[in-house]
């Protein structure tokens, strides 16, 4: 054994000697030319093509390198794709996602359309730098892609496009989603953007959302079809956008629905405050600064600015739901688009210097400007759908109308699971039957039900008992109120009939033949013919 080590050491010494001799005798140019010749000979007889993807392209970061790194981090997490026993593990600050990656100078195998390819992560020390305005990393990093020559022509372009697309999906999944709001008065931030953002951390999902399960499935399928419908929208010639209207009483979960939609799709949210937008032109600029794969939200639109329903009066004027009339001389703008722009300094119903018109809002959601971008969802919320103009509600603007109702029995079971961790099998059958019988009559919002459960969440039995009492009290109060309302309506109707019918007695007013007969009787009593 000792002799073997001695022989190997001697061979290494000889090789080192010849290497030193070659570097001393043979000029660098000749060595480089010989090396290139051997590489060309190797490539001629090799069955593979090799492609280098370096981290730095000149002085700029190579985006393809970043995309490959993200894609391989996903592939490396699956043992089916990797042939390496060494993987690097990283986790970003304030992130719960662990990222897998290739270790230095290691390989990973992948399969695309049934064709095997091999990736190698090459890391070499960078030569000492001369003076540079932009210091380079100490290590030179890159990926080498090996593809069989016979598959190279039809595979490379599609494979790289596939990697880029997958890397974008991984990046959106791993990065924090953002909640944007428009700056006050249209001002710009330090980067020249009209939107200010904070990380979006709302935990609402469709699993925790208290609403009818069938409606949830329908909405989730519609959202998934939209997100995967790029080719469909191109084929049909439609802008890749969709509108949702969430309406219903306060406390029924409209804001939670928006958060669940964003978490389901992985989209950012732009919360548009219309009272901070002064003109239609400003509204268009805000739209242009939104990103794709986003949800644009206008909450409580019936309370934001005066964009309420218009009713046709007999005089040909337009009357809004608030009762304000516009004379015939006031132009309604385009057909079904509402009144024309207000003059400078005009105030809306909230006292703001705001000249946004219904026409401007319709162009924002469904006009030519709505196409500057793709894969965007518009969500409007309101507590009073009857106040909104029909032009805003039609398909193409608000494609799907979702009624957020009072708490139903299926919704109640979801809330009991969320807050108390109990299923219907954990509740006595008599109590469950009472809850099912009274929940619809009580018309209690999910927010009110949640508050009862939160206050008593340490004692499940007490929480269910208190909730049942609250539902019974609310249902009884509604029955009493309804009975009083019916009695008042009946009394008003009876009074109206009494006023409309002829009266008898001394104070009665008679007409026609009865009045003429009274005159004749009086004349006979006085002896007058």
KOLSEZA-666466 format. One record per residue (C-alpha): residue number from 1; x, y, z. Coordinates in steps of 0.02 Angstrom, whole numbers. Example, Ala and Ser with C-alpha at 12.3 -4.5 7.8 and 13.67 -1.06 7.14 Angstrom:
REM residues 2
@num->1&c1->615&c2->-225&c3->390
@num->2&c1->684&c2->-53&c3->357
REM end
This chain:
REM residues 529
@num->1&c1->0&c2->0&c3->0
@num->2&c1->143&c2->116&c3->42
@num->3&c1->222&c2->80&c3->-127
@num->4&c1->57&c2->126&c3->-216
@num->5&c1->50&c2->295&c3->-130
@num->6&c1->232&c2->324&c3->-173
@num->7&c1->200&c2->285&c3->-357
@num->8&c1->48&c2->401&c3->-364
@num->9&c1->147&c2->541&c3->-283
@num->10&c1->284&c2->518&c3->-411
@num->11&c1->160&c2->527&c3->-555
@num->12&c1->82&c2->685&c3->-484
@num->13&c1->254&c2->760&c3->-471
@num->14&c1->294&c2->716&c3->-651
@num->15&c1->130&c2->791&c3->-711
@num->16&c1->162&c2->949&c3->-612
@num->17&c1->336&c2->960&c3->-687
@num->18&c1->271&c2->941&c3->-866
@num->19&c1->132&c2->1068&c3->-832
@num->20&c1->259&c2->1193&c3->-768
@num->21&c1->372&c2->1157&c3->-918
@num->22&c1->228&c2->1183&c3->-1040
@num->23&c1->178&c2->1348&c3->-958
@num->24&c1->360&c2->1404&c3->-966
@num->25&c1->404&c2->1349&c3->-1142
@num->26&c1->239&c2->1360&c3->-1238
@num->27&c1->170&c2->1536&c3->-1261
@num->28&c1->-5&c2->1569&c3->-1192
@num->29&c1->-73&c2->1605&c3->-1366
@num->30&c1->-15&c2->1436&c3->-1428
@num->31&c1->-87&c2->1347&c3->-1277
@num->32&c1->-255&c2->1433&c3->-1305
@num->33&c1->-255&c2->1386&c3->-1490
@num->34&c1->-217&c2->1203&c3->-1450
@num->35&c1->-354&c2->1200&c3->-1318
@num->36&c1->-482&c2->1272&c3->-1442
@num->37&c1->-430&c2->1141&c3->-1570
@num->38&c1->-459&c2->1000&c3->-1448
@num->39&c1->-628&c2->1075&c3->-1400
@num->40&c1->-681&c2->1081&c3->-1583
@num->41&c1->-627&c2->903&c3->-1612
@num->42&c1->-723&c2->851&c3->-1456
@num->43&c1->-878&c2->943&c3->-1513
@num->44&c1->-872&c2->862&c3->-1685
@num->45&c1->-876&c2->687&c3->-1613
@num->46&c1->-988&c2->728&c3->-1465
@num->47&c1->-1174&c2->688&c3->-1471
@num->48&c1->-1217&c2->840&c3->-1363
@num->49&c1->-1229&c2->1029&c3->-1375
@num->50&c1->-1173&c2->1137&c3->-1228
@num->51&c1->-1242&c2->1310&c3->-1185
@num->52&c1->-1167&c2->1428&c3->-1057
@num->53&c1->-1281&c2->1544&c3->-957
@num->54&c1->-1174&c2->1662&c3->-853
@num->55&c1->-1232&c2->1763&c3->-703
@num->56&c1->-1162&c2->1927&c3->-769
@num->57&c1->-1188&c2->1979&c3->-949
@num->58&c1->-1060&c2->2116&c3->-975
@num->59&c1->-1102&c2->2234&c3->-833
@num->60&c1->-1285&c2->2186&c3->-815
@num->61&c1->-1366&c2->2042&c3->-724
@num->62&c1->-1422&c2->1902&c3->-841
@num->63&c1->-1610&c2->1881&c3->-813
@num->64&c1->-1603&c2->1708&c3->-893
@num->65&c1->-1480&c2->1654&c3->-759
@num->66&c1->-1601&c2->1708&c3->-623
@num->67&c1->-1744&c2->1617&c3->-709
@num->68&c1->-1643&c2->1456&c3->-725
@num->69&c1->-1590&c2->1469&c3->-543
@num->70&c1->-1772&c2->1485&c3->-486
@num->71&c1->-1830&c2->1344&c3->-598
@num->72&c1->-1692&c2->1226&c3->-543
@num->73&c1->-1727&c2->1267&c3->-361
@num->74&c1->-1903&c2->1199&c3->-389
@num->75&c1->-1840&c2->1047&c3->-487
@num->76&c1->-1706&c2->1010&c3->-358
@num->77&c1->-1838&c2->993&c3->-222
@num->78&c1->-1905&c2->840&c3->-313
@num->79&c1->-1798&c2->683&c3->-302
@num->80&c1->-1870&c2->628&c3->-468
@num->81&c1->-1771&c2->765&c3->-559
@num->82&c1->-1606&c2->770&c3->-470
@num->83&c1->-1460&c2->653&c3->-490
@num->84&c1->-1359&c2->745&c3->-359
@num->85&c1->-1335&c2->697&c3->-179
@num->86&c1->-1288&c2->875&c3->-130
@num->87&c1->-1410&c2->1020&c3->-129
@num->88&c1->-1393&c2->1194&c3->-57
@num->89&c1->-1534&c2->1256&c3->55
@num->90&c1->-1575&c2->1440&c3->80
@num->91&c1->-1714&c2->1540&c3->162
@num->92&c1->-1740&c2->1725&c3->143
@num->93&c1->-1765&c2->1848&c3->286
@num->94&c1->-1943&c2->1844&c3->355
@num->95&c1->-1987&c2->1704&c3->235
@num->96&c1->-2054&c2->1531&c3->275
@num->97&c1->-2006&c2->1462&c3->104
@num->98&c1->-1850&c2->1351&c3->96
@num->99&c1->-1764&c2->1361&c3->-73
@num->100&c1->-1668&c2->1214&c3->-144
@num->101&c1->-1522&c2->1240&c3->-262
@num->102&c1->-1375&c2->1155&c3->-344
@num->103&c1->-1215&c2->1152&c3->-246
@num->104&c1->-1059&c2->1223&c3->-326
@num->105&c1->-1000&c2->1122&c3->-478
@num->106&c1->-1139&c2->995&c3->-462
@num->107&c1->-1263&c2->925&c3->-589
@num->108&c1->-1450&c2->904&c3->-604
@num->109&c1->-1551&c2->806&c3->-733
@num->110&c1->-1717&c2->864&c3->-803
@num->111&c1->-1840&c2->799&c3->-932
@num->112&c1->-1937&c2->909&c3->-1054
@num->113&c1->-2059&c2->831&c3->-1176
@num->114&c1->-1980&c2->663&c3->-1145
@num->115&c1->-1804&c2->724&c3->-1188
@num->116&c1->-1673&c2->716&c3->-1048
@num->117&c1->-1561&c2->868&c3->-1020
@num->118&c1->-1423&c2->900&c3->-894
@num->119&c1->-1385&c2->1060&c3->-799
@num->120&c1->-1217&c2->1093&c3->-716
@num->121&c1->-1183&c2->1236&c3->-596
@num->122&c1->-1008&c2->1303&c3->-632
@num->123&c1->-924&c2->1411&c3->-500
@num->124&c1->-744&c2->1468&c3->-528
@num->125&c1->-638&c2->1603&c3->-445
@num->126&c1->-634&c2->1764&c3->-542
@num->127&c1->-464&c2->1832&c3->-593
@num->128&c1->-403&c2->1986&c3->-501
@num->129&c1->-491&c2->2140&c3->-568
@num->130&c1->-417&c2->2297&c3->-634
@num->131&c1->-502&c2->2461&c3->-591
@num->132&c1->-689&c2->2454&c3->-624
@num->133&c1->-833&c2->2572&c3->-588
@num->134&c1->-938&c2->2420&c3->-542
@num->135&c1->-847&c2->2289&c3->-436
@num->136&c1->-880&c2->2112&c3->-494
@num->137&c1->-915&c2->1963&c3->-380
@num->138&c1->-764&c2->1865&c3->-322
@num->139&c1->-834&c2->1706&c3->-401
@num->140&c1->-888&c2->1680&c3->-580
@num->141&c1->-1052&c2->1585&c3->-583
@num->142&c1->-1148&c2->1507&c3->-725
@num->143&c1->-1252&c2->1361&c3->-784
@num->144&c1->-1206&c2->1241&c3->-923
@num->145&c1->-1349&c2->1158&c3->-1016
@num->146&c1->-1317&c2->994&c3->-1108
@num->147&c1->-1442&c2->941&c3->-1242
@num->148&c1->-1432&c2->801&c3->-1369
@num->149&c1->-1393&c2->871&c3->-1541
@num->150&c1->-1536&c2->783&c3->-1628
@num->151&c1->-1662&c2->867&c3->-1511
@num->152&c1->-1578&c2->1036&c3->-1505
@num->153&c1->-1670&c2->1124&c3->-1648
@num->154&c1->-1850&c2->1102&c3->-1588
@num->155&c1->-1815&c2->1094&c3->-1402
@num->156&c1->-1703&c2->1237&c3->-1346
@num->157&c1->-1817&c2->1387&c3->-1378
@num->158&c1->-1973&c2->1305&c3->-1307
@num->159&c1->-1877&c2->1240&c3->-1156
@num->160&c1->-1806&c2->1411&c3->-1113
@num->161&c1->-1978&c2->1492&c3->-1132
@num->162&c1->-2050&c2->1359&c3->-1019
@num->163&c1->-1915&c2->1393&c3->-889
@num->164&c1->-1947&c2->1581&c3->-896
@num->165&c1->-2134&c2->1557&c3->-872
@num->166&c1->-2112&c2->1435&c3->-728
@num->167&c1->-1986&c2->1550&c3->-645
@num->168&c1->-2112&c2->1692&c3->-652
@num->169&c1->-2242&c2->1583&c3->-567
@num->170&c1->-2119&c2->1532&c3->-431
@num->171&c1->-2067&c2->1713&c3->-405
@num->172&c1->-2248&c2->1770&c3->-384
@num->173&c1->-2282&c2->1626&c3->-266
@num->174&c1->-2132&c2->1659&c3->-155
@num->175&c1->-2133&c2->1847&c3->-150
@num->176&c1->-2242&c2->1948&c3->-33
@num->177&c1->-2402&c2->2013&c3->-109
@num->178&c1->-2431&c2->2200&c3->-95
@num->179&c1->-2580&c2->2308&c3->-52
@num->180&c1->-2578&c2->2474&c3->-145
@num->181&c1->-2676&c2->2633&c3->-117
@num->182&c1->-2675&c2->2790&c3->-223
@num->183&c1->-2581&c2->2939&c3->-152
@num->184&c1->-2680&c2->3085&c3->-86
@num->185&c1->-2725&c2->3212&c3->-219
@num->186&c1->-2632&c2->3117&c3->-355
@num->187&c1->-2459&c2->3154&c3->-282
@num->188&c1->-2311&c2->3045&c3->-330
@num->189&c1->-2193&c2->2951&c3->-216
@num->190&c1->-2003&c2->2962&c3->-222
@num->191&c1->-1998&c2->2842&c3->-371
@num->192&c1->-2128&c2->2941&c3->-468
@num->193&c1->-2269&c2->2817&c3->-437
@num->194&c1->-2447&c2->2870&c3->-390
@num->195&c1->-2472&c2->2714&c3->-283
@num->196&c1->-2408&c2->2680&c3->-107
@num->197&c1->-2390&c2->2499&c3->-50
@num->198&c1->-2376&c2->2392&c3->106
@num->199&c1->-2355&c2->2202&c3->119
@num->200&c1->-2521&c2->2112&c3->105
@num->201&c1->-2537&c2->1987&c3->248
@num->202&c1->-2724&c2->1956&c3->256
@num->203&c1->-2753&c2->1772&c3->304
@num->204&c1->-2925&c2->1752&c3->226
@num->205&c1->-2947&c2->1604&c3->109
@num->206&c1->-3096&c2->1520&c3->28
@num->207&c1->-3081&c2->1383&c3->159
@num->208&c1->-3111&c2->1507&c3->300
@num->209&c1->-3239&c2->1614&c3->208
@num->210&c1->-3414&c2->1597&c3->283
@num->211&c1->-3531&c2->1584&c3->134
@num->212&c1->-3627&c2->1455&c3->35
@num->213&c1->-3506&c2->1314&c3->-15
@num->214&c1->-3582&c2->1297&c3->-189
@num->215&c1->-3558&c2->1483&c3->-221
@num->216&c1->-3378&c2->1471&c3->-161
@num->217&c1->-3342&c2->1330&c3->-283
@num->218&c1->-3422&c2->1428&c3->-424
@num->219&c1->-3316&c2->1582&c3->-387
@num->220&c1->-3155&c2->1482&c3->-370
@num->221&c1->-3185&c2->1395&c3->-537
@num->222&c1->-3223&c2->1562&c3->-620
@num->223&c1->-3062&c2->1637&c3->-551
@num->224&c1->-2958&c2->1487&c3->-606
@num->225&c1->-3034&c2->1492&c3->-780
@num->226&c1->-2991&c2->1676&c3->-791
@num->227&c1->-2811&c2->1653&c3->-734
@num->228&c1->-2784&c2->1511&c3->-859
@num->229&c1->-2881&c2->1592&c3->-1000
@num->230&c1->-2751&c2->1692&c3->-1094
@num->231&c1->-2775&c2->1594&c3->-1256
@num->232&c1->-2965&c2->1601&c3->-1237
@num->233&c1->-2966&c2->1791&c3->-1221
@num->234&c1->-2850&c2->1809&c3->-1369
@num->235&c1->-2957&c2->1693&c3->-1476
@num->236&c1->-3118&c2->1784&c3->-1433
@num->237&c1->-3044&c2->1958&c3->-1455
@num->238&c1->-3081&c2->2013&c3->-1277
@num->239&c1->-2971&c2->2109&c3->-1156
@num->240&c1->-2900&c2->1992&c3->-1025
@num->241&c1->-2996&c2->2064&c3->-877
@num->242&c1->-3149&c2->2021&c3->-775
@num->243&c1->-3265&c2->2117&c3->-661
@num->244&c1->-3350&c2->2062&c3->-500
@num->245&c1->-3484&c2->2152&c3->-400
@num->246&c1->-3498&c2->2104&c3->-217
@num->247&c1->-3658&c2->2170&c3->-140
@num->248&c1->-3754&c2->2139&c3->19
@num->249&c1->-3779&c2->2206&c3->197
@num->250&c1->-3630&c2->2268&c3->298
@num->251&c1->-3534&c2->2133&c3->390
@num->252&c1->-3566&c2->1993&c3->264
@num->253&c1->-3383&c2->1969&c3->215
@num->254&c1->-3356&c2->2072&c3->57
@num->255&c1->-3181&c2->2129&c3->107
@num->256&c1->-3136&c2->1953&c3->163
@num->257&c1->-3194&c2->1889&c3->-7
@num->258&c1->-3073&c2->2009&c3->-94
@num->259&c1->-2930&c2->1949&c3->16
@num->260&c1->-2975&c2->1767&c3->-20
@num->261&c1->-2976&c2->1804&c3->-208
@num->262&c1->-2802&c2->1883&c3->-196
@num->263&c1->-2732&c2->1738&c3->-95
@num->264&c1->-2811&c2->1610&c3->-212
@num->265&c1->-2733&c2->1687&c3->-368
@num->266&c1->-2576&c2->1762&c3->-292
@num->267&c1->-2620&c2->1936&c3->-357
@num->268&c1->-2579&c2->2108&c3->-285
@num->269&c1->-2722&c2->2221&c3->-232
@num->270&c1->-2746&c2->2403&c3->-285
@num->271&c1->-2870&c2->2486&c3->-168
@num->272&c1->-2932&c2->2636&c3->-267
@num->273&c1->-3000&c2->2779&c3->-162
@num->274&c1->-3106&c2->2879&c3->-284
@num->275&c1->-3124&c2->3028&c3->-168
@num->276&c1->-2937&c2->3060&c3->-189
@num->277&c1->-2950&c2->3064&c3->-380
@num->278&c1->-2996&c2->3233&c3->-452
@num->279&c1->-3019&c2->3204&c3->-639
@num->280&c1->-3052&c2->3067&c3->-767
@num->281&c1->-2877&c2->3095&c3->-836
@num->282&c1->-2803&c2->3062&c3->-664
@num->283&c1->-2905&c2->2903&c3->-653
@num->284&c1->-2832&c2->2840&c3->-819
@num->285&c1->-2655&c2->2877&c3->-760
@num->286&c1->-2685&c2->2772&c3->-605
@num->287&c1->-2746&c2->2629&c3->-713
@num->288&c1->-2590&c2->2640&c3->-822
@num->289&c1->-2479&c2->2622&c3->-668
@num->290&c1->-2559&c2->2460&c3->-609
@num->291&c1->-2471&c2->2295&c3->-644
@num->292&c1->-2536&c2->2139&c3->-726
@num->293&c1->-2598&c2->1998&c3->-614
@num->294&c1->-2684&c2->2118&c3->-496
@num->295&c1->-2854&c2->2154&c3->-420
@num->296&c1->-2917&c2->2334&c3->-431
@num->297&c1->-3042&c2->2367&c3->-293
@num->298&c1->-3169&c2->2507&c3->-270
@num->299&c1->-3258&c2->2479&c3->-106
@num->300&c1->-3427&c2->2555&c3->-61
@num->301&c1->-3443&c2->2636&c3->-231
@num->302&c1->-3617&c2->2701&c3->-190
@num->303&c1->-3537&c2->2806&c3->-50
@num->304&c1->-3379&c2->2862&c3->-140
@num->305&c1->-3441&c2->2992&c3->-263
@num->306&c1->-3606&c2->3034&c3->-345
@num->307&c1->-3618&c2->2891&c3->-472
@num->308&c1->-3789&c2->2829&c3->-420
@num->309&c1->-3935&c2->2766&c3->-522
@num->310&c1->-4021&c2->2887&c3->-640
@num->311&c1->-4209&c2->2882&c3->-672
@num->312&c1->-4299&c2->2958&c3->-819
@num->313&c1->-4426&c2->3090&c3->-769
@num->314&c1->-4580&c2->3148&c3->-866
@num->315&c1->-4495&c2->3311&c3->-912
@num->316&c1->-4353&c2->3221&c3->-999
@num->317&c1->-4227&c2->3263&c3->-864
@num->318&c1->-4117&c2->3142&c3->-774
@num->319&c1->-4145&c2->3107&c3->-589
@num->320&c1->-4019&c2->3020&c3->-480
@num->321&c1->-4061&c2->2907&c3->-335
@num->322&c1->-4022&c2->3052&c3->-219
@num->323&c1->-4161&c2->3153&c3->-301
@num->324&c1->-4053&c2->3282&c3->-389
@num->325&c1->-4117&c2->3325&c3->-562
@num->326&c1->-4023&c2->3385&c3->-713
@num->327&c1->-4118&c2->3487&c3->-838
@num->328&c1->-4138&c2->3442&c3->-1022
@num->329&c1->-3995&c2->3558&c3->-1069
@num->330&c1->-3870&c2->3454&c3->-970
@num->331&c1->-3787&c2->3326&c3->-1081
@num->332&c1->-3788&c2->3145&c3->-1019
@num->333&c1->-3622&c2->3110&c3->-1106
@num->334&c1->-3615&c2->2952&c3->-1210
@num->335&c1->-3765&c2->2837&c3->-1215
@num->336&c1->-3794&c2->2763&c3->-1043
@num->337&c1->-3637&c2->2845&c3->-977
@num->338&c1->-3707&c2->2977&c3->-860
@num->339&c1->-3689&c2->3165&c3->-853
@num->340&c1->-3544&c2->3259&c3->-930
@num->341&c1->-3392&c2->3316&c3->-834
@num->342&c1->-3417&c2->3441&c3->-697
@num->343&c1->-3337&c2->3609&c3->-713
@num->344&c1->-3178&c2->3655&c3->-621
@num->345&c1->-3206&c2->3670&c3->-436
@num->346&c1->-3371&c2->3574&c3->-436
@num->347&c1->-3398&c2->3471&c3->-280
@num->348&c1->-3465&c2->3296&c3->-269
@num->349&c1->-3589&c2->3236&c3->-140
@num->350&c1->-3452&c2->3218&c3->-9
@num->351&c1->-3390&c2->3396&c3->-25
@num->352&c1->-3232&c2->3350&c3->-119
@num->353&c1->-3163&c2->3445&c3->-267
@num->354&c1->-3200&c2->3299&c3->-382
@num->355&c1->-3254&c2->3298&c3->-564
@num->356&c1->-3251&c2->3111&c3->-601
@num->357&c1->-3401&c2->3063&c3->-707
@num->358&c1->-3489&c2->2899&c3->-734
@num->359&c1->-3425&c2->2904&c3->-912
@num->360&c1->-3247&c2->2914&c3->-848
@num->361&c1->-3273&c2->2768&c3->-730
@num->362&c1->-3351&c2->2662&c3->-868
@num->363&c1->-3201&c2->2698&c3->-980
@num->364&c1->-3089&c2->2649&c3->-835
@num->365&c1->-3171&c2->2477&c3->-819
@num->366&c1->-3224&c2->2438&c3->-997
@num->367&c1->-3154&c2->2567&c3->-1118
@num->368&c1->-2998&c2->2567&c3->-1225
@num->369&c1->-2890&c2->2616&c3->-1076
@num->370&c1->-2941&c2->2460&c3->-982
@num->371&c1->-2839&c2->2358&c3->-1107
@num->372&c1->-2671&c2->2437&c3->-1061
@num->373&c1->-2616&c2->2285&c3->-962
@num->374&c1->-2680&c2->2108&c3->-945
@num->375&c1->-2742&c2->1982&c3->-818
@num->376&c1->-2827&c2->2110&c3->-708
@num->377&c1->-2985&c2->2094&c3->-604
@num->378&c1->-3100&c2->2237&c3->-557
@num->379&c1->-3199&c2->2216&c3->-396
@num->380&c1->-3336&c2->2337&c3->-342
@num->381&c1->-3425&c2->2324&c3->-175
@num->382&c1->-3586&c2->2405&c3->-118
@num->383&c1->-3716&c2->2388&c3->18
@num->384&c1->-3854&c2->2454&c3->-95
@num->385&c1->-3851&c2->2385&c3->-271
@num->386&c1->-4013&c2->2475&c3->-312
@num->387&c1->-3921&c2->2642&c3->-302
@num->388&c1->-3798&c2->2598&c3->-441
@num->389&c1->-3826&c2->2647&c3->-621
@num->390&c1->-3875&c2->2502&c3->-735
@num->391&c1->-3738&c2->2554&c3->-857
@num->392&c1->-3610&c2->2506&c3->-725
@num->393&c1->-3690&c2->2338&c3->-687
@num->394&c1->-3698&c2->2261&c3->-860
@num->395&c1->-3590&c2->2115&c3->-917
@num->396&c1->-3420&c2->2168&c3->-980
@num->397&c1->-3403&c2->2286&c3->-833
@num->398&c1->-3470&c2->2187&c3->-686
@num->399&c1->-3472&c2->2012&c3->-762
@num->400&c1->-3516&c2->1916&c3->-604
@num->401&c1->-3633&c2->1980&c3->-470
@num->402&c1->-3604&c2->1896&c3->-301
@num->403&c1->-3734&c2->1922&c3->-164
@num->404&c1->-3654&c2->1916&c3->7
@num->405&c1->-3801&c2->1861&c3->114
@num->406&c1->-3837&c2->1848&c3->298
@num->407&c1->-3765&c2->1698&c3->389
@num->408&c1->-3845&c2->1536&c3->330
@num->409&c1->-3833&c2->1366&c3->412
@num->410&c1->-3689&c2->1306&c3->298
@num->411&c1->-3598&c2->1470&c3->337
@num->412&c1->-3630&c2->1446&c3->522
@num->413&c1->-3547&c2->1274&c3->518
@num->414&c1->-3392&c2->1352&c3->437
@num->415&c1->-3384&c2->1485&c3->574
@num->416&c1->-3401&c2->1354&c3->711
@num->417&c1->-3257&c2->1259&c3->633
@num->418&c1->-3150&c2->1416&c3->615
@num->419&c1->-3175&c2->1489&c3->789
@num->420&c1->-3213&c2->1340&c3->900
@num->421&c1->-3134&c2->1198&c3->803
@num->422&c1->-3293&c2->1093&c3->812
@num->423&c1->-3396&c2->1005&c3->679
@num->424&c1->-3582&c2->973&c3->679
@num->425&c1->-3553&c2->798&c3->752
@num->426&c1->-3480&c2->881&c3->907
@num->427&c1->-3644&c2->974&c3->943
@num->428&c1->-3799&c2->894&c3->1018
@num->429&c1->-3929&c2->855&c3->886
@num->430&c1->-4067&c2->954&c3->973
@num->431&c1->-3958&c2->1109&c3->985
@num->432&c1->-3903&c2->1089&c3->803
@num->433&c1->-4084&c2->1075&c3->747
@num->434&c1->-4128&c2->1233&c3->843
@num->435&c1->-3984&c2->1326&c3->761
@num->436&c1->-4039&c2->1268&c3->589
@num->437&c1->-4219&c2->1320&c3->624
@num->438&c1->-4181&c2->1496&c3->685
@num->439&c1->-4029&c2->1551&c3->584
@num->440&c1->-4123&c2->1608&c3->428
@num->441&c1->-4259&c2->1700&c3->526
@num->442&c1->-4128&c2->1793&c3->631
@num->443&c1->-4041&c2->1873&c3->480
@num->444&c1->-3878&c2->1889&c3->577
@num->445&c1->-3720&c2->1935&c3->481
@num->446&c1->-3564&c2->1826&c3->487
@num->447&c1->-3475&c2->1970&c3->575
@num->448&c1->-3603&c2->1970&c3->718
@num->449&c1->-3597&c2->1780&c3->733
@num->450&c1->-3406&c2->1785&c3->736
@num->451&c1->-3406&c2->1912&c3->877
@num->452&c1->-3515&c2->1801&c3->986
@num->453&c1->-3399&c2->1653&c3->955
@num->454&c1->-3240&c2->1755&c3->985
@num->455&c1->-3300&c2->1817&c3->1155
@num->456&c1->-3336&c2->1639&c3->1213
@num->457&c1->-3204&c2->1541&c3->1119
@num->458&c1->-3128&c2->1470&c3->1280
@num->459&c1->-3288&c2->1373&c3->1317
@num->460&c1->-3367&c2->1288&c3->1166
@num->461&c1->-3529&c2->1240&c3->1253
@num->462&c1->-3554&c2->1416&c3->1319
@num->463&c1->-3515&c2->1490&c3->1149
@num->464&c1->-3646&c2->1382&c3->1061
@num->465&c1->-3774&c2->1419&c3->1198
@num->466&c1->-3745&c2->1608&c3->1189
@num->467&c1->-3754&c2->1603&c3->1000
@num->468&c1->-3919&c2->1510&c3->1004
@num->469&c1->-3991&c2->1638&c3->1126
@num->470&c1->-3929&c2->1782&c3->1019
@num->471&c1->-4008&c2->1705&c3->863
@num->472&c1->-4174&c2->1677&c3->952
@num->473&c1->-4174&c2->1855&c3->1018
@num->474&c1->-4136&c2->1926&c3->847
@num->475&c1->-4269&c2->1817&c3->763
@num->476&c1->-4401&c2->1869&c3->891
@num->477&c1->-4357&c2->2052&c3->871
@num->478&c1->-4375&c2->2037&c3->683
@num->479&c1->-4545&c2->1953&c3->701
@num->480&c1->-4605&c2->2093&c3->816
@num->481&c1->-4538&c2->2227&c3->700
@num->482&c1->-4618&c2->2144&c3->550
@num->483&c1->-4786&c2->2130&c3->640
@num->484&c1->-4781&c2->2314&c3->687
@num->485&c1->-4734&c2->2361&c3->511
@num->486&c1->-4881&c2->2261&c3->443
@num->487&c1->-4999&c2->2342&c3->568
@num->488&c1->-4938&c2->2516&c3->520
@num->489&c1->-4957&c2->2477&c3->335
@num->490&c1->-5133&c2->2410&c3->364
@num->491&c1->-5179&c2->2565&c3->465
@num->492&c1->-5111&c2->2680&c3->329
@num->493&c1->-5205&c2->2583&c3->196
@num->494&c1->-5368&c2->2591&c3->297
@num->495&c1->-5346&c2->2778&c3->324
@num->496&c1->-5314&c2->2802&c3->139
@num->497&c1->-5474&c2->2707&c3->94
@num->498&c1->-5573&c2->2811&c3->219
@num->499&c1->-5510&c2->2972&c3->142
@num->500&c1->-5549&c2->2912&c3->-34
@num->501&c1->-5729&c2->2854&c3->5
@num->502&c1->-5883&c2->2978&c3->19
@num->503&c1->-5929&c2->3035&c3->195
@num->504&c1->-6104&c2->3031&c3->277
@num->505&c1->-6174&c2->3146&c3->415
@num->506&c1->-6184&c2->3332&c3->446
@num->507&c1->-6012&c2->3371&c3->387
@num->508&c1->-6032&c2->3270&c3->227
@num->509&c1->-6008&c2->3347&c3->59
@num->510&c1->-6131&c2->3284&c3->-69
@num->511&c1->-6140&c2->3312&c3->-254
@num->512&c1->-6248&c2->3273&c3->-404
@num->513&c1->-6429&c2->3217&c3->-380
@num->514&c1->-6413&c2->3209&c3->-189
@num->515&c1->-6370&c2->3394&c3->-179
@num->516&c1->-6511&c2->3442&c3->-298
@num->517&c1->-6636&c2->3341&c3->-194
@num->518&c1->-6584&c2->3431&c3->-36
@num->519&c1->-6615&c2->3600&c3->-119
@num->520&c1->-6793&c2->3548&c3->-172
@num->521&c1->-6835&c2->3483&c3->2
@num->522&c1->-6782&c2->3649&c3->79
@num->523&c1->-6890&c2->3749&c3->-41
@num->524&c1->-7045&c2->3644&c3->1
@num->525&c1->-7019&c2->3673&c3->187
@num->526&c1->-7014&c2->3862&c3->156
@num->527&c1->-7170&c2->3861&c3->47
@num->528&c1->-7078&c2->3902&c3->-110
@num->529&c1->-7136&c2->3824&c3->-274
REM end
